[in-house]
Amino acid sequence: MALETEQQPTAIRFPDPAVDGYHQCWYAVAMSDEVPSGRVLGKEFLDGRIVVWRGDDGVARVHSAYCRHMGADLALGEVDGCVLRCEFHHWEYGADGRCAKIPVQDHIPERARLFSFPTQERFGLIWAFNGEAPLYDLPAFPTTATEDIVSRVFQIEPLPVPPYVILSNTHDFQHVAIMHGATMEHEPQHFDVQEHTIEFENEVHDPTLGTTQQHFKIFGTNTLTLANQTGPMLLLSLFTATPINNAATTGYTVTGTLAAAPDPQRIIDHGEHFARTIMEDDNPVLMTMRFRPDTPIAADRALMRWFRRAAEYPAAHPSRELIT
């Protein structure tokens, strides 16, 4: 796909999930309260299906969903202690995804193992990394210790665009002003760009929040943390997007503040209203757009840098043969 600006013509090829796989990111796959101890839950993820389950030890785990015997969906099975048992022939899988027991024989084939996604929990979400091992730490707010935060999470409706298109709003400063009415004296000038993160600060006047100092940190190509400091009030927002097939992305929004803040639930209510207002503006466009950025202009410099990063970001699909 050719992308041109008035200053620098360039060409960008975005990853094709069917060929290149998906960006190697931490993806939120379920809310923590959906998976109490002893529960198994089936979820669509990437271009296939996974199970999210929690044993008696309280630890959440994410594996490919299909039993290696005949392909039964393990979401129909049950958790017994720290073992996941298939409903069809009672093959049992341990915490590492390996088959631990076959009722009719002692020998367990080497191939009798599920894909085991690296899994962690934070901010009321269960996260799985698309890869054998994480390339970076689980997303967190860089300016506030996680243990000092109280938060609430909700899920958004699926959108027919890749995660990096939704996250492009972080670099689309025309959009922020035109669509959401937020004004800024100067666009951000300094971006701390690392291998797997981008960090920058900004000052805006937002019609909902007022004049706000903002600290952004983007993880991979799918997760944003945003700290809004408006006078004495600290409002924390996290948005993360998760592909659920080759044509749709779901997402989760976390709203938080300091647990020690006066009336933190009021701040969270205010932040959730802010997040939902943004989505009410954006989602009708994202639901109907055909992503094709073929006529960028000079004002799109930061946005084009984001899209080039999305094109170059590592992609893989090590779980492909087991989740589809």
C-alpha positions as CSV (number, residue, x, y, z in Angstrom):
1,M,0.0,0.0,0.0
2,A,1.4,3.4,-1.0
3,L,1.3,6.1,1.6
4,E,2.4,9.6,0.6
5,T,2.9,12.9,2.4
6,E,3.9,16.1,0.9
7,Q,7.4,15.7,2.3
8,Q,8.2,12.0,2.1
9,P,6.6,9.3,-0.1
10,T,6.8,5.9,1.5
11,A,5.3,2.5,1.2
12,I,3.8,0.4,4.0
13,R,2.7,-3.2,4.0
14,F,0.6,-4.0,7.0
15,P,0.8,-7.6,8.4
16,D,-1.7,-10.1,7.0
17,P,-2.8,-12.3,9.9
18,A,-3.3,-15.3,7.6
19,V,0.3,-15.1,6.4
20,D,2.3,-13.2,9.0
21,G,0.4,-13.9,12.2
22,Y,-0.6,-11.4,14.8
23,H,1.5,-8.8,16.6
24,Q,3.3,-10.3,19.6
25,C,1.6,-8.4,22.4
26,W,-0.1,-9.0,25.7
27,Y,-3.8,-9.3,25.0
28,A,-6.6,-9.2,27.5
29,V,-8.7,-12.3,26.9
30,A,-11.2,-12.2,29.8
31,M,-12.2,-10.3,32.9
32,S,-11.0,-11.8,36.1
33,D,-14.4,-12.1,37.7
34,E,-15.6,-14.2,34.7
35,V,-13.3,-17.0,35.8
36,P,-13.7,-17.9,39.5
37,S,-11.8,-20.9,40.9
38,G,-13.1,-24.2,39.3
39,R,-14.4,-22.5,36.2
40,V,-13.4,-23.0,32.5
41,L,-14.5,-20.4,29.9
42,G,-14.2,-20.6,26.1
43,K,-13.1,-17.5,24.3
44,E,-12.5,-16.5,20.7
45,F,-8.9,-15.3,20.3
46,L,-6.7,-14.5,17.3
47,D,-8.2,-16.7,14.5
48,G,-9.2,-19.5,16.8
49,R,-10.5,-20.5,20.2
50,I,-8.9,-20.7,23.7
51,V,-10.0,-21.8,27.2
52,V,-9.4,-19.6,30.2
53,W,-9.6,-21.6,33.4
54,R,-8.7,-21.3,37.1
55,G,-7.8,-24.2,39.4
56,D,-8.1,-24.5,43.1
57,D,-4.8,-22.7,43.5
58,G,-6.5,-19.5,42.2
59,V,-4.1,-19.1,39.3
60,A,-5.6,-18.2,35.9
61,R,-4.4,-20.2,32.8
62,V,-4.9,-19.8,29.1
63,H,-4.6,-22.8,26.7
64,S,-5.7,-23.8,23.2
65,A,-9.3,-25.0,23.4
66,Y,-9.3,-28.3,21.5
67,C,-8.5,-31.6,23.1
68,R,-5.5,-33.3,21.3
69,H,-7.4,-36.6,21.2
70,M,-10.3,-35.8,18.9
71,G,-10.7,-32.0,19.0
72,A,-13.5,-31.7,21.6
73,D,-13.9,-28.2,23.0
74,L,-12.4,-28.2,26.4
75,A,-14.8,-25.3,27.4
76,L,-17.4,-28.1,27.8
77,G,-15.1,-29.9,30.3
78,E,-14.5,-29.3,34.0
79,V,-11.8,-28.3,36.4
80,D,-10.8,-30.7,39.1
81,G,-8.3,-29.3,41.5
82,C,-5.6,-28.0,39.1
83,V,-6.5,-30.2,36.2
84,L,-8.7,-29.5,33.2
85,R,-10.7,-32.6,32.1
86,C,-12.1,-33.1,28.6
87,E,-15.8,-34.0,28.6
88,F,-15.6,-36.5,25.7
89,H,-13.0,-39.1,26.9
90,H,-11.8,-37.6,30.2
91,W,-8.3,-36.8,29.0
92,E,-6.8,-34.6,31.7
93,Y,-4.5,-31.6,31.2
94,G,-2.3,-30.0,33.8
95,A,-1.3,-26.4,34.4
96,D,1.4,-26.6,31.8
97,G,-0.9,-27.8,29.1
98,R,0.5,-31.3,28.9
99,C,-1.8,-34.3,29.1
100,A,-1.4,-35.8,32.6
101,K,-3.8,-38.7,32.4
102,I,-5.6,-40.9,29.8
103,P,-8.1,-43.1,31.7
104,V,-7.8,-46.2,29.3
105,Q,-4.0,-46.4,29.2
106,D,-0.8,-45.4,31.0
107,H,1.2,-44.2,28.0
108,I,0.7,-40.5,27.1
109,P,1.6,-39.5,23.5
110,E,4.2,-36.7,23.3
111,R,1.8,-34.7,21.1
112,A,-0.9,-34.7,23.8
113,R,-0.3,-31.2,24.9
114,L,-2.2,-27.9,24.5
115,F,-0.6,-24.6,23.5
116,S,0.1,-22.8,26.8
117,F,0.0,-19.0,26.6
118,P,2.1,-17.0,29.0
119,T,-0.6,-15.6,31.4
120,Q,-0.9,-12.9,34.0
121,E,-3.6,-10.9,35.7
122,R,-3.7,-7.1,36.3
123,F,-6.5,-4.5,36.6
124,G,-9.3,-7.1,36.7
125,L,-8.2,-8.6,33.4
126,I,-6.6,-12.0,32.4
127,W,-3.9,-11.4,29.8
128,A,-2.3,-13.8,27.4
129,F,0.8,-13.2,25.4
130,N,0.9,-14.2,21.7
131,G,4.2,-16.1,21.8
132,E,6.2,-18.8,23.6
133,A,7.6,-16.1,26.0
134,P,6.7,-12.5,26.6
135,L,8.8,-9.9,24.8
136,Y,8.0,-7.1,27.4
137,D,6.4,-6.7,30.8
138,L,2.7,-6.7,31.4
139,P,1.2,-3.2,30.8
140,A,1.1,-0.9,33.8
141,F,0.9,2.8,34.6
142,P,4.4,4.2,34.5
143,T,3.7,7.0,37.0
144,T,1.7,5.2,39.6
145,A,2.3,1.9,41.5
146,T,-0.3,-0.7,40.6
147,E,-0.9,-1.5,44.3
148,D,-2.0,2.1,44.9
149,I,-4.7,2.0,42.3
150,V,-8.4,1.2,42.6
151,S,-10.1,0.5,39.2
152,R,-13.1,-0.8,37.3
153,V,-13.2,-2.6,33.9
154,F,-15.7,-3.0,31.1
155,Q,-15.7,-4.6,27.7
156,I,-16.4,-2.9,24.4
157,E,-18.3,-4.2,21.4
158,P,-16.3,-5.8,18.6
159,L,-15.0,-3.5,15.9
160,P,-14.0,-4.6,12.3
161,V,-10.5,-3.1,12.4
162,P,-7.1,-4.3,13.7
163,P,-6.0,-3.2,17.2
164,Y,-3.4,-0.8,15.8
165,V,-6.1,1.2,13.9
166,I,-8.0,1.8,17.1
167,L,-4.7,2.8,18.9
168,S,-3.9,5.2,16.1
169,N,-6.0,7.8,17.9
170,T,-3.0,8.3,20.2
171,H,-1.1,9.8,17.3
172,D,-4.0,11.4,15.4
173,F,-4.0,14.9,16.8
174,Q,-6.3,16.2,14.1
175,H,-8.9,13.6,15.2
176,V,-8.6,14.6,18.9
177,A,-9.4,18.2,18.1
178,I,-12.0,17.7,15.4
179,M,-13.9,14.7,16.7
180,H,-13.6,15.2,20.5
181,G,-13.2,19.0,20.8
182,A,-10.0,18.8,22.8
183,T,-7.6,21.7,22.1
184,M,-3.9,21.8,22.5
185,E,-1.4,24.7,22.2
186,H,1.3,22.5,20.8
187,E,1.3,18.9,19.6
188,P,3.7,16.6,21.6
189,Q,7.3,17.1,20.4
190,H,9.2,14.4,22.3
191,F,8.3,10.7,21.9
192,D,10.3,8.2,23.9
193,V,10.3,5.3,21.4
194,Q,11.6,2.0,22.7
195,E,11.4,-1.5,21.1
196,H,8.0,-2.3,22.6
197,T,6.8,1.0,24.1
198,I,6.2,4.6,23.2
199,E,5.8,7.3,25.9
200,F,5.0,11.0,25.7
201,E,3.3,13.8,27.5
202,N,0.7,16.4,26.4
203,E,-1.4,19.2,27.7
204,V,-5.0,19.5,26.4
205,H,-8.1,21.4,27.3
206,D,-10.9,18.8,27.1
207,P,-14.6,19.8,27.3
208,T,-15.2,17.0,29.8
209,L,-12.1,17.1,31.9
210,G,-10.9,20.7,31.6
211,T,-7.2,21.6,31.3
212,T,-5.3,18.4,31.8
213,Q,-1.7,17.2,31.9
214,Q,-1.5,13.8,30.1
215,H,1.0,11.1,30.3
216,F,0.7,8.4,27.6
217,K,2.4,5.0,27.4
218,I,1.7,2.6,24.6
219,F,2.6,-1.1,24.9
220,G,3.0,-3.1,21.8
221,T,0.5,-2.0,19.2
222,N,-2.7,-2.6,21.2
223,T,-2.6,-1.1,24.7
224,L,-2.6,2.4,26.0
225,T,-2.2,3.8,29.5
226,L,-3.2,7.4,30.1
227,A,-2.7,9.4,33.3
228,N,-4.8,12.6,33.3
229,Q,-3.9,15.1,36.0
230,T,-6.5,17.8,36.3
231,G,-5.7,20.0,39.3
232,P,-5.6,17.6,42.3
233,M,-7.5,14.9,40.5
234,L,-5.7,11.9,39.0
235,L,-7.7,10.0,36.5
236,L,-6.2,6.8,35.1
237,S,-7.4,5.1,31.9
238,L,-6.2,1.9,30.2
239,F,-7.5,0.7,26.9
240,T,-6.5,-2.6,25.3
241,A,-7.6,-4.2,22.1
242,T,-7.7,-8.0,21.4
243,P,-8.2,-9.6,17.9
244,I,-11.0,-12.3,18.0
245,N,-10.7,-13.2,14.4
246,N,-9.2,-11.9,11.2
247,A,-11.9,-9.3,10.8
248,A,-12.8,-8.2,14.4
249,T,-11.3,-6.8,17.5
250,T,-12.8,-6.6,21.0
251,G,-11.4,-4.5,23.8
252,Y,-11.5,-3.6,27.4
253,T,-11.4,-0.2,29.2
254,V,-10.0,0.2,32.7
255,T,-10.7,3.4,34.7
256,G,-8.9,4.0,37.9
257,T,-7.5,6.5,40.4
258,L,-5.5,6.4,43.6
259,A,-7.2,4.3,46.3
260,A,-6.3,7.1,48.8
261,A,-8.1,9.8,46.8
262,P,-11.1,11.5,48.3
263,D,-14.2,9.6,46.9
264,P,-12.3,7.4,44.4
265,Q,-15.6,5.9,43.1
266,R,-16.8,9.3,42.0
267,I,-13.6,9.8,40.0
268,I,-13.9,6.4,38.4
269,D,-17.6,7.1,37.5
270,H,-16.4,10.4,35.9
271,G,-13.6,8.6,34.0
272,E,-15.9,5.8,32.8
273,H,-18.3,8.4,31.5
274,F,-15.4,10.1,29.7
275,A,-14.3,6.8,28.1
276,R,-17.8,5.9,27.0
277,T,-18.3,9.4,25.5
278,I,-15.1,9.0,23.4
279,M,-16.4,5.6,22.1
280,E,-19.8,7.0,21.3
281,D,-18.0,9.4,19.0
282,D,-15.5,6.9,17.5
283,N,-17.3,3.6,17.2
284,P,-19.8,4.4,14.5
285,V,-16.8,5.5,12.3
286,L,-14.7,2.4,13.2
287,M,-17.7,0.1,12.6
288,T,-18.1,1.3,9.0
289,M,-14.7,2.4,7.9
290,R,-12.6,0.6,5.2
291,F,-9.1,1.2,6.6
292,R,-7.1,2.5,3.6
293,P,-4.8,5.4,4.6
294,D,-3.6,6.2,1.0
295,T,-3.7,10.0,1.0
296,P,-2.0,11.3,4.2
297,I,-1.0,15.0,4.4
298,A,1.8,16.8,6.2
299,A,-0.3,17.1,9.4
300,D,-0.3,13.3,9.6
301,R,3.4,13.0,10.4
302,A,2.9,11.4,13.8
303,L,0.1,9.2,12.6
304,M,2.3,7.9,9.7
305,R,5.1,7.1,12.2
306,W,2.6,5.0,14.1
307,F,1.4,3.1,11.1
308,R,5.0,2.4,10.0
309,R,5.7,1.0,13.5
310,A,2.6,-1.2,13.2
311,A,3.9,-2.5,9.8
312,E,7.3,-3.3,11.3
313,Y,6.3,-4.6,14.7
314,P,7.0,-8.4,15.2
315,A,4.2,-10.7,14.3
316,A,3.9,-14.5,14.8
317,H,1.3,-17.2,15.3
318,P,2.9,-20.1,17.2
319,S,-0.5,-21.4,18.4
320,R,-2.0,-21.5,14.9
321,E,-2.3,-25.3,14.5
322,L,-3.8,-25.8,17.9
323,I,-6.3,-23.1,18.3
324,T,-8.0,-23.3,14.9
